[in-house]
Amino acid sequence: MHLAAHNLFVVFVRLVPAGANSGKSSRCLRLGALVHCSIEIIIIGGGPAGLRAAEVAAAAGCTVALFDAKPSVGRKLLVAGRGGLNLTHIESRKRFVTRYTGADQPLGWWAHTLAGFDAPALREWAAGLGVATFAATSGRVYPHELKAAPLLRRWVHRLRAAGVRFHLRHSLAGLRPGTRWQVDFQTEGGIATHEADAIVLALGGGSWPDTGSTGSWVSILEKMGVRVAPLIAANCGWEISWSPALLARAEGQPLKNITATANSATATGELMVTRYGLEGGIIYQLGPVLRSMAEPALNIDFKPAHSVEQLVRKLGNCPRNFLAEARSRWRLSDAAVALLENLPGRGPYTSALSLAAAVKTFPLKLSRPRPLNEAISSAGGVCWSEVNDELMLHRWPGVFVAGEMIDWDAPTGGYLMQGCFATGNRAARGALAWGGIAGGSAKIDQPA
Ligand SMILES: Cc1cc2nc3c(=O)[nH]c(=O)nc-3n(C[C@H](O)[C@H](O)[C@H](O)COP(=O)(O)OP(=O)(O)OC[C@H]3O[C@@H](n4cnc5c(N)ncnc54)[C@H](O)[C@@H]3O)c2cc1C
């Protein structure tokens, strides 16, 4: 008893004033397994980035309040669950880091950030919630149940148990610096002001606004002098004005096991012919290159495993009806045949060689990306020049950003979710370090 009181005194006298940025002094009081820290952190945005940030801050013993504009958190996570919830990918970290693009990203930043919370850590974290994962043959990692709801439900439950207070239907209206940060929220009852020592903004991008990611934060940060690259559609379909004849034959049909090239970038996989153009992994992957092209276009190879010569040989001594023969001998899909036959200026194919050449190099002009609200994610966001390595805004010390609201982009494949978890992790640790808490502790990265 006497010893405990003595320890209490020692810890209290080491507390430093709120707002100071010592990064070294302890602001935490440890009583047995319990840790309580004297700083309060407000997290705004309850997607994967914000929830992860809340988890890290709560694990360090801080007082954590999480605010979200919607009546419940994780709505986009639930939408992602409809596709099975691709959480991450098993490829090597070296390859993984190359997936993240965006203007002026600091060199090596993703390697460092993923080292703090990488794909194995994310799988272990999910397992800690009782959600076992598996890697598909593509390398994509999913929960066994292929659902997001059980994971989200258990996660929120665990956060509440860890002391995180949830304030729903609170929409960020403004931020004001002072001795502590003052945060204004629009609520049903008017403006409510809360204060904290550090703030993590995890407000998402601009796609699927019904889930809460409306991009309404952009004007708030711009008024504060923070540069934000416009939010634009990423991982989205592209438009092509197909003829009615083409649509009658190919709408809803897949083009499988193909490669497509845009400028010098090549992607392999699948495309889907839709009413308005094309969707699918290939076009999502090539999105950043397509967006940079004055006249966006793809060059499709319908038979990447065969050379022109091999295809001609496979067709044998077919004298005419080359396309009809090639359909079975080359195993061309219905959609590929429809494209080869129905686009203006293509065919008729008067030799096996001309058909093989068209199958191997099939140019397609694209009009424009689909609108932002339909996209899987958005590119653009808070510019890298505005944040330090810990994702704190240079102009506004104590305010951190995380998740899709930062100007990075990644293709589908689990890289988006992993990026949101890893940036939420890093921003929260930055907030702890800024608040003078030894938040760099590796313990925080372990699954709770
Ligand atoms: C159809 C679809 C399928 C997807 N599938 C996958 C997938 O399988 N794998 C993958 O890796 N990624 C997938 N994604 C992308 C992934 O869901 C997002 O990248 C991720 O959810 C972004 O996380 P975040 O925490 O940055 O933001 P969000 O999840 O968008 O969360 C932002 C939160 O901030 C809140 N908010 C916004 N503005 C305010 C405000 N002013 N005040 C208060 N709160 C506010 C919102 O209500 C929301 O809860 C998919 C996306 C879509 C649309």
The ligand as an SDF file (V2000), in Angstrom:
LIG
                    3D

 53 58  0  0  0  0  0  0  0  0999 V2000
  -18.1100   -0.7040  -52.9590 C   0  0  0  0  0  0  0  0  0  0  0  0
  -16.7820   -0.6290  -52.2260 C   0  0  0  0  0  0  0  0  0  0  0  0
  -16.0680   -1.7860  -52.0000 C   0  0  0  0  0  0  0  0  0  0  0  0
  -14.8130   -1.7210  -51.3810 C   0  0  0  0  0  0  0  0  0  0  0  0
  -14.1390   -2.8750  -51.1480 N   0  0  0  0  0  0  0  0  0  0  0  0
  -12.8950   -2.8210  -50.6150 C   0  0  0  0  0  0  0  0  0  0  0  0
  -12.1730   -4.0090  -50.3560 C   0  0  0  0  0  0  0  0  0  0  0  0
  -12.6730   -5.1350  -50.5120 O   0  0  0  0  0  0  0  0  0  0  0  0
  -10.8890   -3.8910  -49.8960 N   0  0  0  0  0  0  0  0  0  0  0  0
  -10.3110   -2.6640  -49.6640 C   0  0  0  0  0  0  0  0  0  0  0  0
   -9.1420   -2.6160  -49.3050 O   0  0  0  0  0  0  0  0  0  0  0  0
  -11.0190   -1.5300  -49.8000 N   0  0  0  0  0  0  0  0  0  0  0  0
  -12.2780   -1.5840  -50.2740 C   0  0  0  0  0  0  0  0  0  0  0  0
  -12.9890   -0.4280  -50.4340 N   0  0  0  0  0  0  0  0  0  0  0  0
  -12.3760    0.8410  -50.0390 C   0  0  0  0  0  0  0  0  0  0  0  0
  -12.4030    1.0260  -48.5190 C   0  0  0  0  0  0  0  0  0  0  0  0
  -13.6770    0.6950  -48.0140 O   0  0  0  0  0  0  0  0  0  0  0  0
  -12.0360    2.4730  -48.1690 C   0  0  0  0  0  0  0  0  0  0  0  0
  -10.7830    2.7750  -48.7510 O   0  0  0  0  0  0  0  0  0  0  0  0
  -11.9670    2.6850  -46.6540 C   0  0  0  0  0  0  0  0  0  0  0  0
  -13.2180    2.4230  -46.0490 O   0  0  0  0  0  0  0  0  0  0  0  0
  -11.5400    4.1210  -46.3320 C   0  0  0  0  0  0  0  0  0  0  0  0
  -11.4050    4.1770  -44.9380 O   0  0  0  0  0  0  0  0  0  0  0  0
  -11.3240    5.5630  -44.1590 P   0  0  0  0  0  0  0  0  0  0  0  0
  -11.2950    5.1980  -42.7220 O   0  0  0  0  0  0  0  0  0  0  0  0
  -10.2450    6.4000  -44.7060 O   0  0  0  0  0  0  0  0  0  0  0  0
  -12.6830    6.3160  -44.5300 O   0  0  0  0  0  0  0  0  0  0  0  0
  -14.2010    5.8460  -44.5130 P   0  0  0  0  0  0  0  0  0  0  0  0
  -14.3300    4.3860  -44.3660 O   0  0  0  0  0  0  0  0  0  0  0  0
  -14.7860    6.4770  -45.7200 O   0  0  0  0  0  0  0  0  0  0  0  0
  -14.7730    6.5180  -43.1980 O   0  0  0  0  0  0  0  0  0  0  0  0
  -14.8500    7.9140  -43.0630 C   0  0  0  0  0  0  0  0  0  0  0  0
  -15.7920    8.2250  -41.9140 C   0  0  0  0  0  0  0  0  0  0  0  0
  -15.7570    9.6280  -41.6750 O   0  0  0  0  0  0  0  0  0  0  0  0
  -17.0580   10.0850  -41.4280 C   0  0  0  0  0  0  0  0  0  0  0  0
  -17.1250   11.5010  -41.8020 N   0  0  0  0  0  0  0  0  0  0  0  0
  -16.9210   12.0660  -43.0110 C   0  0  0  0  0  0  0  0  0  0  0  0
  -17.0620   13.3970  -42.9380 N   0  0  0  0  0  0  0  0  0  0  0  0
  -17.3650   13.6900  -41.6470 C   0  0  0  0  0  0  0  0  0  0  0  0
  -17.5880   14.9040  -40.9370 C   0  0  0  0  0  0  0  0  0  0  0  0
  -17.5620   16.1160  -41.5310 N   0  0  0  0  0  0  0  0  0  0  0  0
  -17.8340   14.8370  -39.6100 N   0  0  0  0  0  0  0  0  0  0  0  0
  -17.8590   13.6380  -38.9560 C   0  0  0  0  0  0  0  0  0  0  0  0
  -17.6420   12.4800  -39.5870 N   0  0  0  0  0  0  0  0  0  0  0  0
  -17.4010   12.4890  -40.9160 C   0  0  0  0  0  0  0  0  0  0  0  0
  -17.9340    9.2200  -42.2930 C   0  0  0  0  0  0  0  0  0  0  0  0
  -19.2760    9.1800  -41.8270 O   0  0  0  0  0  0  0  0  0  0  0  0
  -17.2420    7.8760  -42.2090 C   0  0  0  0  0  0  0  0  0  0  0  0
  -17.7480    7.0720  -41.1600 O   0  0  0  0  0  0  0  0  0  0  0  0
  -14.2810   -0.4720  -50.9920 C   0  0  0  0  0  0  0  0  0  0  0  0
  -15.0260    0.6790  -51.1730 C   0  0  0  0  0  0  0  0  0  0  0  0
  -16.2730    0.6260  -51.7870 C   0  0  0  0  0  0  0  0  0  0  0  0
  -17.0710    1.8780  -51.9850 C   0  0  0  0  0  0  0  0  0  0  0  0
  1  2  1  0
  2  3  1  0
  2 52  2  0
  3  4  2  0
  4  5  1  0
  4 50  1  0
  5  6  2  0
  6  7  1  0
  6 13  1  0
  7  8  2  0
  7  9  1  0
  9 10  1  0
 10 11  2  0
 10 12  1  0
 12 13  2  0
 13 14  1  0
 14 15  1  0
 14 50  1  0
 15 16  1  0
 16 17  1  0
 16 18  1  0
 18 19  1  0
 18 20  1  0
 20 21  1  0
 20 22  1  0
 22 23  1  0
 23 24  1  0
 24 25  2  0
 24 26  1  0
 24 27  1  0
 27 28  1  0
 28 29  2  0
 28 30  1  0
 28 31  1  0
 31 32  1  0
 32 33  1  0
 33 34  1  0
 33 48  1  0
 34 35  1  0
 35 36  1  0
 35 46  1  0
 36 37  1  0
 36 45  1  0
 37 38  2  0
 38 39  1  0
 39 40  1  0
 39 45  2  0
 40 41  1  0
 40 42  2  0
 42 43  1  0
 43 44  2  0
 44 45  1  0
 46 47  1  0
 46 48  1  0
 48 49  1  0
 50 51  2  0
 51 52  1  0
 52 53  1  0
M  END
$$$$
